């Protein structure tokens, strides 16, 4: 949708996102972030498999910040990181919140944006649905997939046919029961390589079964019965108020 046809609600959102007086290094508020996203979506370049990775303040020139005085208004810009899952392309977009326009689109070759939390959830679902992964768990006596924890970590560089792909390592832990501290029970020797753009398992890597640690890793009252007792109260007060002031994100 061209920017000219953005809804009145979106125009009002972008207008309300810019107070008249603001320090040039003040981080973007939720309203400003939404306004930046609206500008990018309205520019017509967003494909169906584009994901927003990050939206942050694009800091102005250092000299302009040094000369800034209260009451002055400097241009506000945002830097948006995008990921195109159709080909793994990383894109950086700069928008002007002051002028309400997209200033630049830049494809960044040879890099990958950071791993997204939604991708981590997709990795867990892919692993649990994979028959080879299920067999590797069964060899370790694990049948209940609801107790399996999988964390997706960026995989780095593979010097083979997978080098150009967006990859993640799925590291595996298994809880003993619901609510348990699964990190106490790693499935040693088992991990999964996942192609995030394609949404598929590249390989299940199993170097052999290692017994799970026998001890509990929980720190609740039921697991640690001997809590420290006899603690005496402590009070910290400033009757005349704090010795500092806070304005936005500025502390003096």
C-alpha positions in Angstrom: 0.0 0.0 0.0 1.6 3.4 -1.0 2.3 5.7 1.8 -0.2 8.2 0.4 -3.0 5.8 1.1 -2.2 5.1 4.7 -5.3 5.3 7.0 -6.1 8.4 9.0 -5.5 6.4 12.1 -1.9 5.7 11.1 -1.3 9.3 10.2 -2.6 10.3 13.7 -0.4 7.7 15.3 2.7 9.1 13.6 1.7 12.6 14.6 1.2 11.7 18.2 4.5 9.9 18.3 6.5 13.1 18.1 6.3 15.4 21.1 7.5 18.9 20.6 10.4 18.7 23.0 12.5 15.6 23.4 16.2 14.9 23.9 17.8 13.6 20.7 19.1 10.5 22.4 15.8 9.6 24.0 15.0 6.0 23.0 12.0 5.4 20.7 8.7 4.9 22.6 6.2 2.2 21.7 4.2 4.8 19.7 7.3 5.9 17.8 8.2 2.3 17.0 4.7 1.7 15.7 5.0 4.8 13.6 8.3 3.6 12.1 6.8 0.2 11.3 3.8 1.9 9.7 6.1 3.9 7.4 8.0 0.8 6.3 4.8 -1.2 5.7 3.3 1.7 3.7 6.4 2.0 1.4 5.4 -1.0 -0.7 8.6 -3.0 -0.4 7.5 -5.4 2.3 7.0 -9.0 1.0 4.9 -11.7 2.5 7.9 -13.4 4.2 9.5 -10.3 5.6 10.0 -10.1 9.4 10.8 -7.1 11.5 13.9 -7.9 13.5 14.6 -4.6 15.2 13.4 -1.0 15.4 15.7 1.5 17.2 16.6 5.1 17.3 19.1 6.2 14.6 21.2 8.6 16.7 21.8 12.0 15.2 25.2 13.5 14.5 27.3 13.8 17.7 28.0 17.4 17.2 24.3 18.1 16.9 23.7 16.3 20.1 26.5 18.4 21.8 24.8 21.6 20.7 21.3 20.6 21.7 19.4 22.8 24.1 16.1 22.3 25.9 13.3 23.5 23.7 15.1 22.7 20.5 13.7 20.0 18.1 16.1 17.8 16.1 15.0 15.4 13.3 14.1 12.0 14.7 15.0 8.9 12.6 14.6 5.2 13.2 16.7 2.3 11.9 14.7 -0.9 11.1 16.3 -4.3 10.6 14.4 -6.7 8.3 14.8 -10.3 7.5 13.4 -11.7 4.2 12.8 -15.4 4.9 12.3 -16.1 1.2 16.0 -15.8 0.5 17.6 -15.0 3.9 18.4 -11.4 2.9 19.1 -8.9 5.6 17.8 -5.3 5.0 18.4 -2.1 6.8 15.8 0.7 6.5 16.1 4.3 7.7 12.9 6.3 8.2 12.4 9.9 9.2 9.7 10.2 11.9 9.9 13.9 11.6 9.2 14.0 7.9 7.2 10.8 7.8 9.1 9.3 4.9 11.4 6.3 4.2 14.9 7.6 3.6 16.7 4.5 2.5 16.6 0.7 1.9 19.9 -1.2 1.9 20.4 -4.9 1.4 23.3 -6.1 3.6 25.1 -9.0 1.8 26.9 -11.8 3.7 25.3 -11.2 7.1 22.3 -12.6 9.1 20.0 -10.7 11.4 19.8 -11.9 15.0 17.8 -15.0 15.9 14.1 -14.1 16.6 12.1 -15.5 19.5 9.4 -16.6 17.1 12.0 -18.6 15.1 13.1 -20.3 18.4 9.5 -21.5 18.9 9.3 -22.7 15.3 12.6 -24.7 15.9 11.1 -26.5 18.9 8.0 -27.5 16.9 10.1 -28.7 13.9 12.3 -30.9 16.2 9.5 -32.5 18.1 7.8 -33.4 14.8 10.9 -35.1 13.3 10.9 -38.9 13.5 14.7 -39.2 13.6 14.8 -36.8 16.6 12.0 -38.7 18.3 14.0 -41.9 17.9 17.1 -40.2 19.4 15.0 -39.3 22.4 13.6 -42.8 22.7 17.1 -44.2 22.9 17.5 -42.0 26.0 14.3 -43.3 27.5 12.3 -40.1 26.7 8.8 -40.6 25.4 6.9 -37.5 26.6 7.7 -34.7 24.2 5.9 -32.2 26.4 8.9 -32.4 28.9 11.5 -31.8 26.2 13.0 -28.3 26.0 14.8 -27.1 22.8 16.8 -23.9 22.6 17.7 -22.5 19.2 21.2 -21.0 19.1 22.7 -19.3 16.0 24.9 -22.0 14.4 27.7 -19.8 13.0 29.5 -20.9 9.8 29.4 -24.3 8.2 32.0 -24.9 5.5 29.9 -27.1 3.3 26.7 -26.8 1.2 24.9 -25.2 4.2 27.2 -22.3 4.5 24.9 -19.7 2.8 21.8 -20.7 4.8 20.3 -19.2 7.9 21.1 -22.0 10.5 20.4 -22.6 14.1 21.5 -25.3 16.5 18.8 -26.9 18.6 20.2 -27.8 22.0 18.1 -30.3 24.0 17.1 -30.6 27.7 14.5 -32.8 29.3 12.5 -32.0 32.4 11.6 -34.8 34.9 8.1 -33.3 35.4 6.1 -30.2 34.5 7.6 -27.1 36.1 10.9 -28.7 36.6 14.2 -27.0 35.9 15.0 -28.6 32.6 18.5 -27.0 32.3 19.6 -29.4 35.0 19.1 -32.4 32.6 20.8 -31.8 29.3 20.5 -34.4 26.6 24.2 -34.7 26.1 25.4 -35.7 22.6 22.1 -34.7 20.9 21.5 -31.6 18.9 19.8 -30.6 15.7 20.8 -28.4 12.8 17.9 -26.4 11.5 17.4 -24.3 8.3 15.4 -21.4 9.5 14.4 -19.9 6.2 13.3 -23.3 4.7 11.7 -24.4 8.0 13.3 -27.8 7.9 15.6 -30.1 9.8 19.0 -30.3 8.1 20.4 -33.1 10.3 20.0 -34.7 13.7 23.4 -35.1 15.4 23.6 -37.9 17.9 27.1 -38.9 19.2 25.8 -41.4 21.7 23.6 -41.7 24.8 24.9 -40.1 28.0 23.0 -40.6 31.3 21.0 -37.7 32.6 22.3 -36.1 35.8 20.6 -37.8 38.8 20.4 -34.7 41.1 17.6 -32.2 41.1 18.4 -28.7 39.8 15.5 -26.9 41.5 15.8 -24.2 44.1 12.3 -24.1 45.5 11.2 -24.9 49.1 10.3 -28.5 48.3 13.7 -29.1 46.7 15.9 -27.1 49.2 14.4 -27.8 52.7 17.2 -26.1 54.7 16.6 -22.4 53.9 18.6 -19.9 55.9 16.8 -18.6 59.0 17.2 -15.8 61.4 17.5 -13.0 58.9 17.2 -9.5 60.5 15.3 -6.6 58.8 17.2 -4.0 56.8 15.8 -0.5 56.0 17.3 2.1 53.6 15.6 5.5 53.6 16.2 9.0 52.4 13.6 11.1 54.4 14.3 14.2 52.3 14.0 12.4 49.0 16.6 11.1 46.5 19.8 12.8 45.8 19.2 12.5 42.0 16.7 13.5 39.4 15.3 11.6 36.4 14.0 13.2 33.3 13.0 10.6 30.7 16.1 8.4 30.5 18.4 11.2 31.8 19.7 10.8 35.3 21.4 13.7 37.1 
